Amino acid sequence: MTLLNENLTEERWFKLSFFSQMANLGSEVSRTIQWKIKDPKRSSHAFESALELLDLTIADSKNNERSKLSELCRLREVLADYFCFDNIYGSNDEKWNSYFYAFNYAANLNSEACIAQK
């Protein structure tokens, strides 16, 4: 697989916790939102990057639980609907930022716990 981000490999991505994966994905979604009006080309690139990270997250074996995998696949569907199609699910920028904020918070808690254990 050729990745948009040259510094990213499946091996490096798969080493991240699920929360870190989702927080990084959320950063790309946030960039997509930020550039939507200012620079549609940059927004499109950020969205492609977000989908790439989401596909890697889906491919990661630690995320193979049925409920988690189902959520990730639904997330891909709803993101594509919002940014590329008719937004039939009624998403908005604020909802996306709130959704991914929780993963960012959890990833930070997780990393602080790891530091405390060392």
C-alpha angles and dihedrals in degrees: 000000000000109000126210090223106063092200093057124089130176089244093056092044093049091054090063119092117253089252092052091048091052093045090053090047088051090054090057091047089050090052089049090054094044093053097039094101102020099050118001092188092057089044091053091049091050090050092051088050091050091052090049091054091046091051090051090050090051090049093051109106093218087066095055096108106124096237094046093046091048090051092049093050091047089049090056091050094049094044091052090047092052100044101032111021142030100305093236089167092060098237123167137186094261093052091051093049091049093048094053095039089071091057091048090052092048092047090053092049090048093051092047089052090051091050091049091054093055 
